[in-house]
Amino acid sequence: MMNSPLKKISLSEEVARQLQQQISSGRYATGDKLPTEPKLMEEFSVGRSSIREAIRVLVNAGVVRVQQGLGTFVEVSNGAVMPWYDRLRDANSADLHEVRQLLELKIAEKAAINRSAKDVMLLKKLLKKRYDAALKNNPEECIEADIQFHIAIAEASKNDILADLYKTIAAQIKKSFKAAYHNTDVFLFKHEEHASLLKSIVDKDARKAWQSAAKITGQSLIVTRPVKNMK
């Protein structure tokens, strides 16, 4: 069975779309195991990272599940679940921003509680990269470092569901940033807020992390949440 040509704009999204079409059409039924990564790479003529991202998208959509050491299995075969990448692609910017706000507050709080020394090292590296790119007025590099910084915070939360949800919206956030920011002025302006967020995570101060995330995402009124200081 030949697949239609892949769109160059997002290989992983197109692979996910085609895999879901195959599942909906009955090629794979509920409980069936999908082909291995190498076979999918050969079938779609893409790299391993594109296959893994496509599978992650389908996992987040509830279409498939990954069993460690066993493989990837179909969860839903009737096409009833609308993939999150479709929902996010079609969402308006205000809705997307609200989802980002909610996620970043909890992620920051959990990262302050659960972060490791390795997480801190990575966060410091990414924030410096973000700042250096902002000083050079390199918006593309700055936006990429900013997105990776927030993804690293999500991973530091040690909540895989939160991290996966954030990674799912990160691509749309990046797209909106690229459309909105053609210089790095706003990134320089918000550097101190990001530095404060990092410090609160380093200090394991969950309340401060929540407050810093609220400021960064424009929720300055939501700074009195009665969480315990987890220092």
Secondary structure, DSSP 4 states (H G I P E B T S, - for coil): -PPPPPPSS-HHHHHHHHHHHHHHTTSS-TTPBPPPHHHHHHHHT--HHHHHHHHHHHHHTTSEEEETTTEEEES--SS-SPPHHHHHHHS-HHHHHHHHHHHHHHHHHHHHHH--HHHHHHHHHHHHHHHHHHHTT-HHHHHHHHHHHHHHHHHHTT-HHHHHHHHHHHHHHHHHHHHH-SSSHHHHHTHHHHHHHHHHHHTT-HHHHHHHHHHHTT-TT-----PPP--
